[in-house]
Each structure stands twice: as structure tokens, then as C-alpha cells.
Amino acid sequence: MVVAASGRRVRAVTRWAVPSGPVRRLLAVEALLGLVALLVPRGPRDLLALTMAVIGIVAMGFGLRRHRPTPLIGWWVLFASAMTTFAAACAVHALPRGSAVPGALFMVTHVLVIAGLALVGRPAGRNRGCADLLDAAVVAAALFPLLWVLVIAPALSAEGVSMTWALVFPFANLLTMILAVRLVFAGGLRHRAAVWLLLGAGSLLALNISLLVGPLLHGAAQPNIAAALFWVGHPVAFGLAGLRPSHATSATGSTDTPQPQTAISLPRLVLLGALAMVVPLVCVVAYYRSPRGGLTWADYNALAFLGPLVLVAFVLVGRLAIIARLAQRRATELGRQARALAEAAQAQETLQQQLTYRALHDPLTGLANRVVLAERVEWALSRRTGTGQHALLLLDLDEFKDVNDDLGHPIGDEVLIAAAHRLLGLVSHGGTVARLGGDEFAVLLEDVDGAQAAAAAEEILAAMRRPFDISAGQLFLTTSIGLLLAETADGQTTASTALRDADLALNAAKRAGKDRIVAFQSALREARLGHSRLSAGLRRAITNGEFTVHYQPLVDLTTRQTHAVEALVRWIPPEGTPVSPADFIPVAEETGLIREIGAWVLRRACQDARAWYAAAGVAVSVNVSGRQLVEPGFADTVIDAIAEAGLPGPALILEITETSLIAAATVSTAAAQLNELRKRGIRVAIDDFGTGYSSLSYLAQLPVDILKIDSSFTRHGERLDFGPDDWPFARAIVALGHGLNLTTVAEGIETVEQAEALRGLRCQLAQGYLFSRPVPAEAIDALISVPLPPDPETAPQFRIAPHARPAHRVGDANGNDVVKTPDSLLRGA
């Protein structure tokens, strides 16, 4: 494992030092030429050195033209510096000694190198700040004492060396080193082009050292072999950098977003620490190089001063290293937190977008929801362009609840999605399709007239009649549509009022039989307002006790005796104007208030009837709503009412209509409630028989005692010459009642002729204005005290008892025949 790891490290170093491609080939050629130059005499050596410089310059130009790095002008300035270096080298060999041309060209070289490195490193300054530049300055400052002690001071002390050249060139070299080191610090050693630029700047520094140490420019000696190689080091190193120029700036200028400054790395800390100790060490070496014999007290004082200075420098570097490490950890933590914050912000933004979408769209179908529809309607009504007419259609799938109940909600969801797609296919571009909830959809058509809106509604109606292909098979549904045509010029229609009016039209379509279109009319709004007023008034009436009960007698057609009374609720508001039951009873049924009203009427009627039944055997008949009949505790409510009033069961008759049986949950549920009451002697009458969903099965399943013939079967208009044969339906119902041993009661009797004809049909009892209008409870005492006056021409020859009909032979519990009259049946005997 150790051998394998060592092999990997060697290969990594080899890949860095000897890269592949053009750089490897150029490096191999230059190395070969340099090796030959070391082995040949001066003349060929100079020629080989110039050849190496030319090859480097050509390679750099080729790389710059091929890669076009940024900033391109900085690289071309570096290319020009390599050219001037080559020209200075040629001038040294071609011109006489002492010529100023090589020095001038060499100065231009330094200026161009400084300018080129500054331009190439400018992106690094923008992205990383001045940290790398300061670190590079530390390196240069640490090198300056060495340069002074080893180069500048000896050159200044030597004869024939100008002070200007001894100071200008070294300082220029230090500046180039600062800029080159900054590039290396910015990109690291992995960016080899920056390293080659540093080596090129270092070759210039080495050349200056060689020239100053042996004052060659002033003819002291000819350039030695090291100086000759340093002359070509600059163009060759720059040529190697030019083959991969992007590697020098890939970490510094590739992005426009500034990167955060991080703490310095451990290798850089070690380098800076070592350089920080160079200055005091150089001072010590320089001080003790001078021959002064033994150490004096001044030497000890200097040592006592310089020794702690070196230690302080080392300690400061260590302390800075600790601070840098802490800063790096903090920067890493801050970076992690910044990334986490950015991810949280992104997640928050995504969540916000999802919430916004869900707030404006239906999650099942993807259609717009009520909020979006209201905004679209409001915008359409507010703009002044187009025709100024807009149609709003509200749709409701008829009997959709049965789909959910019978097939399940997943199938219902499939139907809703299919309906949404069908609507989207029908509505043209510019229209809005929305789902308001449940099975209710809306379509907004802008800039359409009444004919276009009606045609679009008809098209939707026909499309919804087509079968829906779902996973459970084909499903057929119909749709009710409420249509509102709104005009912008109206100025009073808002989104809320438009939705309200379209909903009123939709409700009217469903009440009218469904599978149809109803256009909104102002009468619908007025009716709804009236409904709302009645609903609020009913709640107030229940609280304030504004109801009262009137009674209408049920009279024997033969004896004119009152044998029962029907309890009829009346509502007299504080204003004093009675409200017709035909107006408030349907509202009470729709709002569910009929349960409270019915329970109150039941208790009131039972309390009033106790004295009548005790005095004359007069029973009380109370109407029962379908909503009451489906209440689980309805039977208990009735039993509690008669118990509270002290009324026997036979004294109470419950009237139910055929429509209330249909409204009840099931006929079996109603039968269970009624059978429980019949055990207490309470009788059951079917009111308005023949006008609803007449079915003989009801009579077989339900415990019915009395049939009440609706007044529509006993009218004769203005005719007076009519007889029993003119009422075939009444005769059939009476015959049915006789066949089933049921008592029949005719309603709406207003004339003597009607009474006589019904008596001829053998109908036992009658009810109507001929005998009495509905009157308060106080007036019933007078009606039951004496028989109503009989008609003189039709005086009874025999008396039919209350609820009587011809005697019927029935069996008792022991199987014996018992003859019972209608009177005994009505009274529960």
C-alpha cells in the first residue's frame, strides 16, 4: 500500500512538472537546447540561447492567437516584453561594449513585464481583493534584504557601477516579482501558466543579479554562461505560459461574481513565516560578517536586540496562523450557513410558488378557482374595451352525489377531471373555466352577446350529455346551467353580485327539473330576497312565539257532526299582517325550520284537543313534514307530546303527504316510525291522495287509516247539474278506500252540491268552507256542541258515525267474526 501511494504521488508530480501536449514538447526542445548550450563553446552557445528565445517567443504568439485569453491585451504586452528581451540580448552581442541600447531595451522589458502582469492579474484583484497582493509584497519585502546584502550593496561599493542602475533594476525586479507572486497566490500551483510567469520574472531577477555582481554592462567582462541562459529564461518561460494562457486566469477572472476572501492556507503561512524571519536573520548575518575581532558589548547588545526580534517575528507569525485558522473556520461556517440560507431561501421561494398556485387553482382539475374567477370577472366588468357584454355560466352536474355514493369518490374525481377537460375543449381562447367546488363549475365568456352566450350554453349542455368514459365504464350525466349576461355599462354589477345572480339562475334550473338552462331575471333576485326575509322572520317568530294554531272541522256528510279537526298553523307577525302558509311553509321546509314549527304545532294541538276529545270524542289531525318523518326521534317526540298533554293515542291523527314519503329516507324507515306510533293508537292519514307519487304499494307497506281526497278531484266549476259520475277519480279513491277498509275524507268542499255528490259516492267525511273556515281554538267549542244544520232536502235517513262507512266484517283475535262500523274504526274502538 505504501509503494502504491508513493507511485501515485510520483505520477501526480510528473503530470504537473511534465504536462502533456504542446507544453511537454516545447519543454523537451528547450531543455535539449539548453543542455547542448552548456557543453559547447561561447559562440555556438550564444546562438543556441538566441534560438531558444526565438522558439519561446514563437510558441507564445501561437498560443495567444489560438486561445485568445482574457485580458488579451495584457498577454500581448507580455509577448512584447519577451521580444524586447530578445532584442536586448541581440544588442549585447552585436553592439560594442558600453552601448546604452541594451540597457534601454532591458528597461523597456521591465516596464512591459510590469504592465503585462498588472493587466493579467487585474481580474484577480477584482475577485479576491488585495490579500494576494499584500502577501506578494511580504515576499518581496523579505527578499529585499537579501538582495541588498548580496547584490545591491556590493554593486554600489564596486567601481564602474552606476547608482541608478544598481537601484532601478532591482526595484523593478521586486515589483515584477510582487505581481507574479500574486498570480500564483490567486490560482495556486495547479495553475501552471502562472508558475511559468513567475519563473520568467525570476529569470529577469537572476539576470539582474548576474549583471550587477559582475558589472558586464560597463565592459568589466563578457557575459558568463549563467547570464547567457538567464537572458533566454524570460522568453522561454513566457512562451511556456503562452501555450496555456487560460490556466493563469481560470481561477481569478472566469466569473463576474466576487468570491468571498478566505483565510490563507497552511503552506502560505509557512512561507510567510519563514520570510518574516529572513529580515532579522539577514541583519544578523550582515552585522557579523564584518571582521572586527572579538565580540564587544555593542555586539552583545545587538544580539540581545536582534535575537528577540527574530523570536517575536516567529511568534507573531504563529499567532497570525492561529487567527487565520480561526478565521478560516469561521469563513467555512459562514459559507456553510450562507449556502444553507440560500437553499432555504430557494425552498421558501419554491414553496411560495406552490402555495400561490394552490391558492389560485383547483388541486384536482388544475382549473382556476373562485378567487381567480372573481378577479377575471371584476377585470372584465371594469374595462371599457370590447362589446361591453360578458356571459357568466355556472354549471352543476345533476345527481353527482349519487356517483360518489354509489361508485366512490375516486370515480367521482375521474368524472370531475373529464368534465373539466371537456369544458376546456369547448371554451375558446380568452374564456375562463373555473371549478368553484364540489361538482360546480363556472365559465366566463368575454365580449359576447346574448345569442352567443345561449349558443355556448347549449353546446356545453349537449357536451355534458355525452357519456363519460371512466375506469368503471360509461357514465351518463346531465348538467344544469345558470346564465348571467352582464354589461360593463351597467356600472352596478360586481364580481360578487354576478356570481350571486348566476347562482340564483342555476338554482332555478335545478328546481325546474335539471338538465336545462335558465337565464337570470330580476324576479329571481326578488324571490330570493323574499325568501331571505321569510327565513329571518321565521327564526324570529319561533323565538318570539308569533305562531298560532287554527282548526278546521272534519264533518260527517250524513249527520253533519264534527268528528275531528285539522290543526293549521298561522303566522301573525307583530306588524299585524298575517303571512300565508303557502308562502312560509315552503321556506320552512327548505331551511329545516319546519321541524321546530311542526313540533310546536304538535304540542299545541295535543293540549287543545284534550278537552274536545274528552267532551265529544273529537280527534285532532296534525300535518307532518317529510323532514320530521326522517328524524330518528320523531316517534318519541309524538309520544312525549301526547303524554305531556294527557291525550289518548286514538285522539291524534298524523297527516302525511305522498311527497313527504318520497322526501323521507325510505318508505321502510317511515313505516317503522309510524308502526311505533300506531301501537299507541295514533292513526295515520295520507293527505292530498292522488296528487303526488301515488302508489298502491304505499298503502300496502304503510300503516294507513285514512285517505284524504285532494280538492282538485271534487271541483265542478260553475256547473250545478252534476252527479257522482262526473268525478271518476273521486269515485275510484272512495272505492279504493272501501276496499282497503280505510276512511275517506274529501277536501275543499264549498257547496251543498259537492257534499251531496260525495255522499252519493259513499264518502264518509268532508272538510271545507261549506262547514267552516279554519278558526281559533275558542271557536271549536261552539262547533262541536251542536250538529251543523243539515240540508232540508237531503235529511239523513240513517246516521253514519264519525269516520263511518258501511259495516265491515273482520275477524277478532280468536277468529270470530266481528261487525265494526266506520264510527268504531275512526274512534279506534
Secondary structure, DSSP 8 states (H G I E B T S, - for coil): -HHHHHHHHHHHHHHHHS-STHHHHHHHHHHHHHHHHHHS-HHHHHHHHHHHHHHHHHHHHHHHHHH--SSHHHHHHHHHHHHHHHHHHHHHHHS-TT-SHHHHHHHHHHHHHHHHHHHHTHHHHHHHTTHHHHHHHHHHHHHHHHHIIIIIHHHHHSTT--HHHHHHHHHHHHHHHHHHHHHHHHH-TT-HHHHHHHHHHHHHHHHHHHHHHTTGGGTSS---HHHHHHHHHHHHHHHHHHHSTHHHHTTTSS-SS--------HHHHHHHHHHHHHHHHHHHHHHHHS--SS--HHHHHHHHHHHHHHHHHHHHHHHHHHHHHHHHHHHHHHHHHHHHHHHHHHHHHHHHHHHHHHHHB-TTT--B-HHHHHHHHHHHHH---S-SEEEEEEEEETTHHHHHHHH-HHHHHHHHHHHHHHHHHHS-TT-EEEEEETTEEEEEEES--HHHHHHHHHHHHHHHHS-EEETTEEE---EEEEEEEEEGGG----HHHHHHHHHHHHHHHHHTTSSSEEE--HHHHHHHHHHHHHHHHHHHHHHHT-EEEEEEEEEETTT--EEEEEEEEEE--TTS--B-HHHHHHHHHHHTTHHHHHHHHHHHHHHHHHHHHHHH--EEEEE--HHHHT-TTHHHHHHHHHHHHT--GGGEEEEEEHHHHHHSS-HHHHHHHHHHHHTTT-EEEEEEETSSS--HHHHHHS---EEEE-GGGS--TT--S--GGG-HHHHHHHHHHHHTT-EEEEE---SHHHHHHHHHTT--EEESTTT---EEHHHHHHHHHS-----GGG--SS---TT--S-EEEE-TTS-EEEE-HHHHHTT-
